[in-house]
Structures are given as C-alpha cells and as structure tokens.
Amino acid sequence: ARALMDRILEQTDRRVTSLDGDVVRRHLSAGLTFSKEDRETNIRRMVGALLKSEGFEVSDAPNGNAGLLALPEAKPDLILLDLMMPPGPDGLATLEQIRTTDADIPVIMMSGKAQLADAVRAVQMGAFQFLEKPLAPESLLVAVRSAEALMRTQAENRALRAALGPQPTLVGDSPE
C-alpha cells in the first residue's frame, strides 16, 4: 500500500505552467495566465501571493504564447487562464491549444468582461471552472482545491488500475 501511495504522489507531483501567468507547485502545480494591463498586474500579484501563502510555488509567463511554449517542459497540473490576453491569442484560443496537447490538465478560466456565452463555451471546450472577476480569494481557493482533489483522484484511479493489471472481458448469455 505504501509503494502504491508513493507512485500516486509521484504521478501527481508535476510542474505546472501558466499562459501569460504563473506556475504553481505544491504536490500539484497550478499555472496562472493573465493579461499585462495594469489592473491585471495587480490581480496576478494578488493571486500569486494568495497561492504562495497556501504553499504553491508561482512563476510567470508574459503571455499566452509564452505559456504555451513553456507547457511541454513545465508539465503543469493546473492552469488559471484569463479570457482576455492582449495581444492574443485570447483565453479560448489558448484553451483550445492546451486541449490539443493535454486534455487532462484542469484549466480554470476567469474574466471580468465575459458574457455567459463565453463561460459556457469555455466549459464546453474543457475548462474545469469559470470564475468572474473580481476574484474572491475563497472562491479561487475552492476552485484550485477542487481541481487538485480531482487530479489526485484521477492519479489514484490510474495507479490502482495499473496495480490490478489487465482485467479479463466477461462474455456470457443471460437466461431470458
């Protein structure tokens, strides 16, 4: 059981990168992506400080393109992604690119200017959650912890399935 738990923790202890944002690491990592407008800089600092105070390691990428380029090396566990990231690509286009390379990374989208249709589209494209700005620290932490719990559960599931090995397919007839 101890070896199995060590394998689970090993699988969930990956680096995370953000697109135009920050990389976070605890046993799981989170990446943050924000635009570089002045008000967004304050939000990025606030979110980074909040996550650091919760034990995450946070690093920054200057925009969505830089974050996308950092993803293969950083192997993020969680990405926080702003919908509006001038000079592009925007958050939805960035989310689409993330999904083509790794469909399993939870992406928490956020925006202060989003329409309901944007939030729905982001979730349909695979966003884990969509948060509205201004961000409440509690709601951000709930979303991050929920994503973290989901990732741990998925890693545990993969490890347990691997430990069980291939399962035979049952074929049979049922009496009518």
Secondary structure, 3 states (H helix, E strand, C coil): CHHHHHHHHHHHCCCCCCCCCEEEECCCEEEEECCCCHHHHHHHHHHHHHHHHCCCCCEECCCHHHHHHHHHHHCCCCEEEECCCCCCCCHHHHHHHHHHHCCCCCEEEEECCCCHHHHHHHHHCCCCEEEECCCCHHHHHHHHHHHHHHHHHHHHHHHHHHHHCCCCCCCCCCCC
